[in-house]
Amino acid sequence: MSTPWGELPEAVRDAILFGTGETSVNFTYEDGVRTYKNAKPFEGVLHNIERRWRETESQWVRDELSRYQGDHPCQSCNGYRLKDQALSVKIDKLHIGEVGDMSIAKANDWFAALPDTLTGKQNEIATRILKEIRERLGFLNNVGLEYLTLSRNAGTLSGGESQRIRLASQIGSGLTGVLYVLDEPSIGLHQRDNDRLLQTLKNLRDQGNTVIVVEHDEEAIREADYVFDIGPGAGVHGGQVVSHGTPEHIAADDNSITGQYLNGTREIAVPAERRKGNKKKL
């Protein structure tokens, strides 16, 4: 136990990490009172972690085991998760993995220009496929997600980004008569992109759907067809319908705090002085 890991023989390190196979190892257990001895094959640390991860149903155990795990790109495919045969197929000198590393905005431009690089026969084959791809990329672009890469890990997305991705897929489905409930889809969205998101929601409405949005954004409230103001306060201090109607009706209702902000009675003043930034944290 006192020997540093780097000084252990390679065979010992392999046995600790990967197990001893069918070779038995002498184990000694002490419970403070008695000592037990046993001989059996050693499972190996890595195999033990893999087995416990596979067998457990406890999220707490998974979180604990995840401390000993990390993501590393495959040396064979460089993290593209595709076989060499798939990566050897290229269009305009790029394979599918390299296209996946593009941002949605860049991929949208690349696919728009792609027909010019294809032959007449290739364009005839790819017409419907490219149309579908361009439409999907256009939907993602319209909900303010043009900065994401196509290969982005879903677990790294914010709640607002995940909602907007699902929203884009719903727009492409062309369904009608559907009730959509969105919980603050503007989270993580820059204010300048609000117009595109709101126009997307209106397009869903115009297709014959009902769109219910839980929002605190002023622009979203002003663009709504009908507003329910829940209050009068937040959390345990709310839970009642304070006012409901068009945004103009809410703004004219003195009982509504939201309305008071809409009509300018209340406002959040711009600070006269702003705190200095810390360049070291940039």
N, C-alpha and C positions, 0 to 999 in steps of 0.2 A: 504493500500500500504506500510505502514511502518512496518508491522508485518513480521518477518523473516519466510521463507518458512517452516522451521522445527517446528515452533510454530503454524502454521495454523491447524485447525481441519482436520482430514483425509477426511471428506466429502467435504470440501472446496477444498482441493488439488485434489481430484478425479474430481470435477466439472471443475476445471481449465484445467486439462490435458485431460479429456475424454468427457467434455460437461455435460450439465444438462438434456439431454434427451428431454422430452416434457415439463419440468418445465421452465416457463418464468423467465427471469432476467431483472431487471430494468437497462437500459443503459442511460447514460448522455453524450451527445456530446457537445463540445464547440469549436467554430471556431474563437474565439477571439472577436466576435461581439454578436453572439446569442448563446443561449443554447437550445439544442434539447433533448427531453426525449422519450425513446422508451422501450417497453417491448417485449422480444422474447427469445426463447431458445438460450443458448450459445453453439456454435459448439464444443468447446474444442480445446486447442492448438495442440494436436497431430492429431486430425481429420482434423484440418485446414491445417496443413503441408502436410498430406497425400493427401487431396483433391487438393491442389494447385500443388503438384508434379505430380499428375495424369492428371490434366487438362491442365497444361501449355505446350507450345511448345517452350518456350524460354530456351536456354541453360544457359543464365545468371541467370534466376530465379532458375533453377535446381541447379546451383552452389551455390547460396545463401542458398537454403533450405538444401543442403547437409551439411552445417555447423552444423546443428542441428541433424544430423544422425550419427550413428556409427554402426560398425559390431560387433556383439556379438555371440559367439557360442551357439547353441540351447542346453538347459540343458537336453533335452530328448535324442538327438542323438549325442551330443558332437561335433556338427559341421559337421557331415558326410552327413547331408541332406537326410537321408534315414530312412524309417520306421524300427521299431524293427524287423518286419518279414524279411526284406531284410538283416539286420545286423546279424540275427541269423544263416544265411547260411554261413558256414565256410569251407574253403579248406586249409588243412595243418595248422589248428588252427588259420587261419586268415580270417576275413571277408573282403568284397570288399573295405570298407573304410580304413582299415589298410594297404591294398595293395596300395591304392591310395596315401597314405602318404609316400610311398617309393620313393626314387630318381629313375630316369629312369635307371641308371646303376644298382642299387640294384634290381629293379623290373626285369630287363633283366636277371640277374643271378637267381632270384627266379623262374621265369617262365621256365628257361632252366633246372633247377633241379626238377621242379614240377612233370614230368612224373614218376620219381622214387618213389614218394609218393602215386601214384594212382594205383588202381587195373587194371587188364587187361581190364575189361569192361569199367571202367571209362576212360582209355586211348583211347579206341576205340571211345567213344563218343566225347572226347575233342581234338582229334588229329588235326582236321582242325582249330578249334578255337585257340588252342595254337600256331599253325603254323602262323596264321594271327597276333596274339598278338606279338609273338617273332619278326616277320618281321617288324612290326610297331615300336616296341621298338628299334630294330636294326637300322632303318632309323634315328630315333631321336638321337640315340647314335652316329651315323656316322656324323651328322651335328653339333656335339659339344654341345649337350643339355643334356648330361648325368647327370648333377648336378641338373636339375629341378625335382621337385616332380610332380607326375601325378595329384595331387589335387591343383596345383598352380593356383591362380586366374589369368585369362587372362589379366586383367587390369594392373597387376604388371609386365608384360613382356616388355622388351625393343623392339624397332623396329626391330633390327636384330634378336632377339629371335623369334618374331612373324613370320618373313619372313622364318626362318629356319624350324619352325613347319609346315607352309604351304608347304614348299619345301619338307619336309619328306612325307607329305600326297600325294603330287603329284608323288613322286617316287614310292610310293606304288600303285598308280592307274595304272601304266604301260602304260600311254597314249603316243602316237607318233604323230609327225607332229604338235606339239604345240610350240608356241612362248612364252618363259618365259622371263620376264623383272624383274630383281632384283636390288634394290637400296641399295648398301652397305650391303650385307648380313653378312659381317664379323663384323659388329658393336656388341660390347659386347663379342666377341669371343676371347679367349686367343690365342696368336700367335702360340702356340704349336699345336692347334687344326685346324689350317688353312689347313693342308694337307688333313684332312678328309672331310672338306667342299669342297675343290677344286675337290677332287675325286668324291664327290657326284654330283657336277655340270657336270663333265665329263661323268658320268654315264647317266645323263639326255640327254646329247648331243649324246652319243653313242646309245641311244634308238631311235634316229631319230628325235630329237627335236632341236630347235634353242634356245640358252641361251644367252641373252644380260645382262651383268652385269655392273652396274655403280660402279666403285671401285677406291680407292686411294692406296690400299695395293700393295706393290711392288711385292710380291709373286704371287698375283692374276693376275697382269699385265703380268708377265713373263710367266705364264702358259696359257695365252689366245691364241686362234688360230688367232685372228685378233683384232687389237686395233685401236680405234679412239681416238686421243688425242685432247680434246676440250680446247681451250685457246684463246689467250696466257696467260691471267690472270684469276682471279676468279671473279664471279659475273658479274657486268657491264663491267668489263675489259676483258671478254672472249666472248664465244658464237660462236667461229669460229673453223673449223676443221684445226688444225695446222699441223697434220700429221696423216697418217693412213697406216696400213700394219701389218706385223708380229711384235712381240716384238723386233726382231733383226733389222728390218727396222726402227722402232721408235728410238732405241738406236743409230742408225747411223745417224739420222737426227739432225743436229745442231740447227735447228729452234725450235725443241721440247724441252721444259724445262723438261718434263717427260723423254725424251730420254737422256738428260744430266745427270739425276739422275741414269738412268739405266746403262749408260756406265761409271759412276764414275767421270765424269767431275765435277759434283756438288755432295755435300753430306751434310748431317746434322751431324755436328761434335758431338762426345760424350763430354759432359761437363767435364772439367778438375776437377772441384769441384761440388759436389752435395749438395743441401741444406739439413740441418739436419731435420729429422722427428720429429714430436711432439707426444711423446708416450701417452700424455693425450687424444689425439683425436682418438686413436686406440680403 
